[in-house]
Amino acid sequence: MTDASIARDATQTGAETTQGGSRFVRACLRLPVDRTPVWFLRQAGRYMPEYMAVRKHHTLLEICRTPEIAAEVTITAAERLGVDAAIIFADLLLPFTPMGLDFEFVTGEGPVVHTPVRTLEQVRALRTDRTDELNYVARAIEKVATHFARPRADGDTLGIIGFCGAPWTLAGYMIEGGKQSGGDRNYIETKKLMYSNRAAWSLLMEKIVTVLVAYARQQIDAGADVIQVFDSWVGKLSVADYTQYCLDWTTELVQQIKALGVPVIYFGVETASLLPAMSRTGADVIGLDWRVPLEVGWKAVGAGCGVQGNLDPIALFAPEDVLKERVREVLAAAAGRPGHIFNLGHGIVPGTPVENVIRVVEWVKEFGRP
């Protein structure tokens, strides 16, 4: 047992003991809560002055790979916003390095893999036995979990979220390589490999899942209460392709993480047509983006699944009265049903007014009671 988990176990008072878990975890499990929990994707990001001050001295990867700094920006964002969960500051592509695939972030280009994986031989060369090299993320989670171990003023304990990418999305980054390597948002190279080289595709999926399960285990052992699986680009797939080439592997990942004893949130973008298939993974919560009305999305995933979402991130730029109405609309659509976690339909974007993010949290706390 880690120091973080000992600290959390020793302080399970208030909401932890009287309600059987934190507000956030209970919502993930579709159990009754006193009010709707709220957190945001990209809580620590380029909209926040505190984060930008850190970025003046450190690159993105330096922050991710330095537990003290990653914990600092995670904690600062959660405390500044007053949310119910803190998601560890990390990046989806971190597992690439121990797999033997170098990448970097290029200004104006985003992540770039200079040697994309496009052949069976390249897939065979990927490593799955060096996941311990990612333990800097676990050490950051330990620091965050220890910091938030004691219940807050309302008796609730802050939830700690670890995360990883999903097989399709990570494969897309590996194969496309990034803009400098000819990649594009149509995922042409990824789909070519997926369609034409079943051996390479299956082995790639297997290796990604193997690494991600080990990575998730590290995070859970360090104190993560929930794991969110990001399938950022899954909306680029048809239902038929998702079902044939990705569903089984994503299900394997979700089920293996759940077997480690924590709920799983499965999130994607532009997924309205995929929601029924995504729910077949057995994830406890499915993230909904803003393009589908919450009540429609919840019906699509089914009553046995919770939902997360789904305020349009750009609504955070709206006048206060408009923004407040959008928050009310999301909460009204959820109708106080157990299993709703208030969030954006994607991440907070650069330039978002911090005061509006804080207002949304306050409104959810005010209006989000059954």
GICOR-V792394 format. One line per field, one symbol per residue. ss: DSSP state (@ for helix, = for strand, . for the rest). psi: psi as a letter, one per 40 degrees, with the letter a starting at -180 (. if undefined). burial: I if it has 9 or more other C-alpha atoms within 8 Angstrom, else O. A space follows every 50 residues. Layout:
BEGIN
ss: ???
psi: ???
burial: ???
END
This chain:
BEGIN
ss: ..@@@@@@@@....@@@@@...@@@@@@........==..........@@ @@@@@....@@@@@@.@@@@@@@@@@@@@@@...===....@@@@@@@.. ...===...===.......@@@@@@.....@@@@@@@@@@@@@@@@@... ........=======.@@@@@@@@@@..@@@......@@@@@@@@@.@@@ @@@@@@@@@@@@@@@@@@@@@@...======..@@@..@@@@@@@@@@@@ @@@@@@@@....======...@@@@@@@@.....===......@@@@@@@ @....======.@@@@@..@@@@@@@@@@@@@@@.....=====...... ...@@@@@@@@@@@@@@...
psi: hidddddddefgabddddefiiddddddefiiidihihiiifdhaeehdd ddddedeiidddddehdddddddddddddddfieihhihaidededdeee hiiihhhedahhhdgiheidddddehieefddeeeddddddddddddfdi iadeeihhihhiiiiidddddddddddideeeiieefddddddddegddd dddddddddddddddddddddeehdihhhhgdedeeiiddddddeddddd ddddddddeeeiihhhhiifedeedddddeeeidhhhhieehiddddddd dideiiihafhhdedeeiidddddddddddddddfehhehhhiieaihii ehhdddddddddddddefh.
burial: OIOIIIIIOOIIIIIIIOOOIIIIIIIIIIIOIOIIIIIIIOIIIIIIOO IIOOIOOOOOOOIIIIIOIIIOIIIIIIOOIOIIIIIIIOOIOOIIIIII IIIOOOOOIOIIIIOIIIOIOIIOOIIIOOIOOIIIIIIIIIIIIIOIII IOOOIIIIIIIIIIIIIIIIIIIIIIIIIIIOIIOOIIIIOIIIOOIIOI IOIIIIIIIIIIIIIIIIIIIIIIIIIIIIIIIIIOOOIOIIIOIIIIII IIIIIIIIOOOIIIIIIIIIIIOIIIIIIIIOIIIIIIIIOIOIOOIIOO IIOOIIIIIIIIIOIIOOOOOIIIOIIIOIIOIIOIOIIIIIIIIIIIIO OIIOOIIIOIIOIIIOOIIO
END
